[in-house]
């Protein structure tokens, strides 16, 4: 039903090296030295350099939507679709709001935008970074082609409230846009039973990204803001610094942040 599937385990954690071997220096028709290239590495090198793919169903750039605030919550860098019954939590790193989490019944999707190169998509290499980080922790990652394109379905080691070790099942999804990249982390039943995650996928697809025109280094997070009319629930507000890869985070750091209790 899906296309290529690629599982990664603890024994398969070396980052992919997409650098080519030195070419023979005999002038015409120079070839890579025999046995130097790996077919999978060649495929990864090719996909890393590709420009962003078309997004006929979203997520959207702000330039592509007439009224981004219609039916969406304005978080500055993101306009997040409002769905009846959902809770919206914001995630902080230091003093900056860098992610938003939509909680809907027994599932959630964390949304985070990043700056990206002008002519290259980064989701391919980001998937490898996330997979490497998780497998180094002893987790298992399965790369599949899902409803939102290529995604990672992972079992991430976590410590349970009783102190025992367990795993959390999550889905990492991502889409490259014009000078931005939007990552989603789906958890709960939407990850355990992906066929139940269609509403979370629709929220991800209908999100509008506001990258801004100012200079940003590739991979810098797009900073968010609280809505002007937000009604905040102060209990459980937490702040923590992002650690390790900013792309690999989220699966084990979905702590309750400031919570917006009423959503359009």
C-alpha positions as CSV (number, residue, x, y, z in Angstrom):
1,X,0.0,0.0,0.0
2,X,2.9,2.3,0.8
3,X,6.0,2.8,-1.3
4,X,9.5,2.2,0.1
5,X,9.8,1.3,3.8
6,X,13.0,1.6,5.6
7,X,13.4,0.5,9.2
8,X,16.3,1.7,11.3
9,X,17.4,0.2,14.6
10,X,20.1,0.8,17.2
11,X,22.6,-1.1,15.0
12,X,22.0,1.3,12.1
13,X,22.7,4.7,13.5
14,X,25.6,6.1,11.5
15,X,24.6,9.4,9.8
16,X,24.4,9.1,6.1
17,X,27.4,10.4,4.3
18,X,26.3,12.1,1.1
19,X,29.7,13.3,0.1
20,X,31.0,11.7,-3.1
21,X,34.3,9.9,-3.3
22,X,37.2,11.5,-5.1
23,X,36.8,11.3,-8.8
24,X,39.5,9.7,-11.0
25,X,41.6,12.3,-12.5
26,X,42.0,11.0,-16.1
27,X,40.0,13.8,-17.7
28,X,37.0,12.6,-19.7
29,X,34.4,10.3,-18.4
30,X,35.8,10.4,-14.8
31,X,34.0,7.8,-12.6
32,X,33.7,7.2,-8.9
33,X,36.2,4.7,-7.7
34,X,34.8,1.1,-7.7
35,X,32.9,0.2,-4.5
36,X,33.0,3.7,-3.1
37,X,29.3,4.7,-3.5
38,X,26.3,3.2,-1.8
39,X,23.0,3.2,-3.8
40,X,21.0,4.3,-0.8
41,X,23.4,7.1,0.0
42,X,23.2,8.3,-3.7
43,X,19.4,8.4,-3.4
44,X,19.6,10.4,-0.2
45,X,22.1,12.8,-1.8
46,X,19.8,13.3,-4.7
47,X,16.7,14.0,-2.6
48,X,18.5,16.4,-0.3
49,X,19.3,18.7,-3.2
50,X,15.8,18.7,-4.7
51,X,13.8,21.9,-4.6
52,X,10.6,21.9,-2.5
53,X,7.9,19.8,-4.1
54,X,4.5,21.3,-5.1
55,X,1.9,21.6,-2.3
56,X,-1.5,21.4,-4.0
57,X,-3.2,20.6,-0.7
58,X,-1.0,22.6,1.7
59,X,0.5,23.6,4.1
60,X,0.3,27.1,2.7
61,X,2.6,30.0,2.5
62,X,1.0,33.3,3.6
63,X,1.3,34.6,0.1
64,X,-1.0,31.8,-1.2
65,X,-3.9,32.5,1.1
66,X,-6.2,35.6,0.9
67,X,-7.4,35.6,4.5
68,X,-5.1,33.5,6.6
69,X,-6.9,34.5,9.8
70,X,-10.3,33.2,8.6
71,X,-11.0,30.1,10.7
72,X,-7.4,30.0,12.0
73,X,-5.6,31.1,15.2
74,X,-3.0,33.8,14.6
75,X,0.3,32.8,16.2
76,X,2.4,35.2,14.2
77,X,4.7,32.7,12.4
78,X,1.8,30.2,12.0
79,X,-1.9,30.4,11.4
80,X,-3.3,27.2,12.9
81,X,-6.7,26.0,11.9
82,X,-9.3,26.0,14.6
83,X,-11.3,22.8,15.2
84,X,-14.2,22.5,17.6
85,X,-13.2,20.9,20.9
86,X,-9.5,21.3,20.5
87,X,-7.0,22.7,23.0
88,X,-4.0,24.8,21.8
89,X,-0.8,24.7,23.7
90,X,2.4,26.7,22.9
91,X,5.9,25.3,23.5
92,X,8.7,27.6,24.7
93,X,12.5,27.5,24.4
94,X,14.1,30.0,26.6
95,X,12.0,33.2,26.2
96,X,10.7,32.4,22.7
97,X,7.6,30.5,21.7
98,X,8.7,28.1,19.0
99,X,6.0,25.5,18.6
100,X,2.2,25.0,18.9
101,X,0.5,21.8,19.9
102,X,-3.1,21.1,18.9
103,X,-4.7,18.5,21.3
104,X,-7.8,16.9,20.0
105,X,-9.4,14.2,22.2
106,X,-6.8,11.5,22.6
107,X,-4.4,12.7,19.9
108,X,-2.1,15.7,19.4
109,X,0.0,17.3,16.7
110,X,2.9,19.6,17.5
111,X,3.6,22.2,14.7
112,X,6.9,24.0,14.3
113,X,8.2,26.1,11.4
114,X,11.8,26.6,10.4
115,X,13.7,28.8,7.9
116,X,15.0,26.9,4.9
117,X,17.2,27.5,1.9
118,X,15.7,29.3,-1.0
119,X,16.0,26.6,-3.6
120,X,16.4,23.4,-1.6
121,X,14.1,21.3,0.5
122,X,15.5,19.9,3.7
123,X,12.9,17.3,4.8
124,X,14.9,14.4,3.4
125,X,18.0,15.2,5.5
126,X,16.0,16.2,8.5
127,X,14.3,12.7,8.5
128,X,17.8,11.2,8.6
129,X,18.8,13.4,11.5
130,X,15.6,12.5,13.5
131,X,16.0,8.8,12.7
132,X,19.7,8.8,13.8
133,X,18.8,10.6,17.1
134,X,16.0,8.2,17.9
135,X,18.0,5.0,17.1
136,X,20.9,6.3,19.1
137,X,18.5,6.3,22.1
138,X,17.6,2.7,21.4
139,X,14.4,3.5,19.5
140,X,13.1,2.1,16.3
141,X,12.1,4.1,13.2
142,X,10.1,3.1,10.2
143,X,10.2,5.4,7.1
144,X,7.0,5.1,5.1
145,X,5.1,7.1,2.5
146,X,1.9,8.2,4.2
147,X,-1.0,10.6,3.5
148,X,1.3,13.6,3.9
149,X,4.2,12.2,1.9
150,X,7.4,10.6,3.4
151,X,7.2,10.4,7.2
152,X,8.8,8.6,10.1
153,X,6.9,6.3,12.4
154,X,8.9,5.9,15.5
155,X,9.0,4.1,18.9
156,X,10.8,6.4,21.2
157,X,12.2,5.3,24.6
158,X,10.6,7.2,27.5
159,X,10.5,6.9,31.2
160,X,7.0,6.2,32.5
161,X,5.5,8.0,35.6
162,X,6.2,5.0,37.7
163,X,9.9,5.1,36.8
164,X,9.9,2.2,34.5
165,X,11.1,2.3,30.9
166,X,8.6,2.4,28.0
167,X,8.1,3.6,24.5
168,X,6.1,6.4,23.0
169,X,4.8,5.9,19.5
170,X,5.0,9.1,17.4
171,X,4.8,10.1,13.7
172,X,7.1,12.8,12.3
173,X,5.7,14.5,9.2
174,X,7.2,17.4,7.3
175,X,6.7,19.6,4.2
176,X,9.1,22.0,2.5
177,X,7.8,25.4,1.4
178,X,9.3,28.5,-0.1
179,X,12.1,29.4,2.3
180,X,10.5,27.5,5.1
181,X,10.0,24.0,6.5
182,X,7.0,22.8,8.6
183,X,7.4,19.9,10.9
184,X,4.6,18.0,12.7
185,X,4.9,15.5,15.5
186,X,1.7,13.4,15.8
187,X,1.3,11.6,19.1
188,X,-1.5,9.7,20.9
189,X,-4.0,7.5,19.0
190,X,-3.2,9.4,15.8
191,X,0.2,7.8,15.9
192,X,-0.7,4.5,17.4
193,X,-3.4,4.0,14.8
194,X,-2.4,6.3,11.9
195,X,-5.7,5.6,10.1
196,X,-7.4,7.6,12.9
197,X,-5.2,10.7,12.4
198,X,-7.0,12.2,9.4
199,X,-8.2,15.3,11.3
200,X,-4.7,16.0,12.6
201,X,-3.4,15.6,9.1
202,X,-6.0,18.1,7.9
203,X,-4.9,20.6,10.5
204,X,-1.3,20.2,9.4
205,X,-2.3,20.6,5.7
206,X,-4.3,23.8,6.4
207,X,-1.7,25.5,8.5
208,X,-0.4,28.8,7.0
209,X,3.3,29.6,7.5
210,X,4.6,33.2,7.8
211,X,8.3,33.0,7.2
212,X,8.8,36.8,7.0
213,X,11.1,38.7,4.7
214,X,13.9,39.3,7.2
215,X,17.2,37.4,7.0
216,X,17.2,34.0,8.8
217,X,19.8,31.3,8.9
218,X,18.5,28.0,7.4
219,X,17.0,25.8,10.2
220,X,16.4,28.8,12.6
221,X,12.9,28.3,14.2
222,X,10.2,30.7,13.1
223,X,9.2,32.4,16.4
224,X,5.5,32.5,17.3
225,X,3.4,34.8,19.5
226,X,0.3,34.4,21.6
227,X,-3.0,35.5,20.1
228,X,-4.2,38.9,21.1
229,X,-7.4,37.6,22.7
230,X,-5.9,34.4,24.2
231,X,-7.4,33.2,27.4
232,X,-4.6,31.5,29.3
233,X,-4.7,28.7,31.8
234,X,-1.7,29.4,34.0
235,X,-1.3,25.9,35.6
236,X,1.5,23.8,34.4
237,X,3.4,26.4,32.4
238,X,6.9,25.1,31.8
239,X,10.0,26.3,30.0
240,X,13.0,24.3,28.9
241,X,15.9,24.7,26.6
242,X,15.9,22.7,23.4
243,X,18.6,20.0,23.6
244,X,20.3,18.1,20.8
245,X,18.9,18.4,17.3
246,X,16.1,20.9,17.1
247,X,14.5,18.6,14.6
248,X,14.7,15.5,16.6
249,X,13.0,17.1,19.6
250,X,9.3,17.0,20.4
251,X,8.7,13.3,20.9
252,X,10.0,13.3,24.4
253,X,9.3,16.9,25.3
254,X,5.6,17.4,24.8
255,X,5.2,18.8,28.2
256,X,2.2,21.0,28.9
257,X,2.9,24.6,28.0
258,X,0.8,27.7,28.3
259,X,-2.7,26.6,27.2
260,X,-5.3,28.6,25.2
261,X,-8.6,27.5,26.6
262,X,-10.9,28.9,23.9
263,X,-10.3,28.4,20.2
264,X,-12.3,29.7,17.3
